[in-house]
Amino acid sequence: MRAAVIAGILIVVIAAVYLSRRAATTAAQSGGNSPLQVNQSHSQRRATPSGEILTDPQDPEFAERVLPVVREFFATLEHAGVNPLKGELPYNSIRIHHGRNGMTCRFLLGESWTATAYVSPEYSGILHFGQRGPDNPFRAISHANTNALIRLSQNAITMPQPEAERIINRISEALSVDRSKFEKPEFYPEKMFDYDLGMYSVQYRTKGSDPINQLNYPMSFTIRATSPTSAVLVSYLYDGKGGR
């Protein structure tokens, strides 16, 4: 179920980026400009064939538009007591893309985390945050990587589901999730075979929508236990549209 939800939300994000690129190309051909564009003269900028801009953390557009959104997200996690990052990590592999209605920015945090931010007049926030590399539990699950699952489960801390749901509800409140727009949250442990990874996920389905269609789940996130009564957020997905 988790893999299907991730796939559905990622399809929405990819489609939004694709349409954003087509809109940006049309605007450029007609002489129009995105209302969110700023000074493009930062010396470290490099354009890619796909229309993205590769840049660094000193880029004014990243520093002035993206970084405040990122810091607000992690301040929210800190307030909820579930921030997995300790201290400021370096920002790497920054990729910016402009569309007619907004800007998408993908980047790495240190070596182990990846995120995607979106900035527009209608919505500014994080669309995706999660782990990468050998510590990515969802990669281990989707690939049925037994060695990785054994290693992750050996280091896992178990947590009773009622405690996990309490923490997840606290995160939802911190993120200002509008419960009236969703059906009852669906909680479930993240495990495969007999490997308990000490993680719980929640997914939100738009009220009155078809439960079979994974695009009707605009938000989901996952926590990993750090003790029987505490946890950190290790995955977050949001389509940037409903419930926030």
Secondary structure, DSSP 8 states (H G I E B T S, - for coil): -HHHHHHHHHHHHHHHHHHHHHHHHHHHHTT---TT------TT-EE-TTS-EEE-TT-HHIIIIIHHHHHHHHHHHHHHT-----S---EEEEEEEE-SS-EEEEEEETTTEEEEEEE-SS-EEEEEEEE-GGG-HHHHHHTT-HHHHHHHHHT-----HHHHHHHHHHHHHHTT--GGGB-S-EEEEEEETTEEEEEEEEEE-BTT--TT-GGG--EEEEEEEEETTEEEEEEEEE-SSS--
